[in-house]
């Protein structure tokens, strides 16, 4: 039981630290600066997400083309051995 209390206290302390940091950042840069920073951060995340989706699509196309090339249908009769 004591372990859970310690873990809970640690999580609470981390949460309070995050809240205090956000309040301090808001005071230092102001609300407009904080909004701008937040927008820029989300813009970076969205750009990275768009790039990863595009890369996944290109990789899928490449893998399909390679599969088709590797497993191309052979035309004609098989060689006699």
C-alpha positions as CSV (number, residue, x, y, z in Angstrom):
1,X,0.0,0.0,0.0
2,X,2.9,2.3,0.8
3,X,4.3,1.8,-2.6
4,X,1.1,3.0,-4.3
5,X,1.1,6.1,-2.1
6,X,4.7,6.8,-3.1
7,X,4.0,6.3,-6.8
8,X,0.8,8.4,-6.6
9,X,2.8,11.2,-4.8
10,X,5.4,11.1,-7.5
11,X,2.9,11.3,-10.3
12,X,1.2,14.2,-8.5
13,X,4.5,16.0,-8.1
14,X,5.3,15.6,-11.8
15,X,1.8,16.9,-12.7
16,X,2.3,20.0,-10.5
17,X,5.7,20.6,-12.1
18,X,4.2,20.5,-15.6
19,X,1.4,22.9,-14.6
20,X,3.8,25.3,-12.9
21,X,6.1,25.2,-15.9
22,X,3.2,26.0,-18.2
23,X,2.1,28.9,-16.0
24,X,5.7,30.3,-15.9
25,X,6.1,30.0,-19.7
26,X,2.8,31.8,-20.1
27,X,4.0,34.6,-17.9
28,X,7.4,34.8,-19.6
29,X,6.3,34.8,-23.3
30,X,2.7,36.1,-22.8
31,X,-0.4,34.6,-24.1
32,X,0.2,35.5,-27.8
33,X,3.7,34.1,-27.7
34,X,2.4,30.9,-26.1
35,X,-0.3,30.6,-28.8
36,X,2.2,31.2,-31.5
37,X,4.6,28.6,-30.1
38,X,1.7,26.1,-29.7
39,X,0.6,26.7,-33.3
40,X,4.1,26.2,-34.6
41,X,4.6,23.0,-32.7
42,X,1.4,21.5,-34.0
43,X,2.3,22.7,-37.5
44,X,5.6,20.7,-37.2
45,X,3.8,17.6,-36.0
46,X,1.2,17.8,-38.8
47,X,3.9,18.3,-41.4
48,X,5.8,15.2,-40.1
49,X,2.6,13.2,-40.1
50,X,1.8,14.2,-43.7
51,X,5.4,13.3,-44.7
52,X,5.2,9.9,-43.0
53,X,1.9,9.1,-44.8
54,X,3.4,10.0,-48.1
55,X,6.4,7.9,-47.5
56,X,4.2,4.9,-46.5
57,X,2.2,5.2,-49.7
58,X,5.4,5.4,-51.8
59,X,6.9,2.4,-50.0
60,X,3.7,0.4,-50.6
61,X,3.8,1.2,-54.3
62,X,7.4,0.2,-54.5
63,X,6.8,-3.1,-52.7
64,X,3.9,-3.9,-55.0
65,X,6.0,-3.2,-58.1
66,X,8.9,-5.3,-56.8
67,X,6.5,-8.2,-56.0
68,X,5.0,-8.0,-59.5
69,X,8.5,-7.9,-61.1
70,X,9.7,-10.8,-58.9
71,X,6.7,-13.0,-59.5
72,X,6.1,-12.1,-63.2
73,X,4.1,-14.7,-65.1
74,X,6.3,-16.9,-67.3
75,X,4.9,-17.2,-70.8
76,X,5.5,-20.4,-72.9
77,X,6.2,-24.0,-72.1
78,X,8.6,-24.9,-69.4
79,X,12.0,-26.1,-70.5
80,X,12.5,-29.9,-70.8
81,X,15.0,-31.4,-68.5
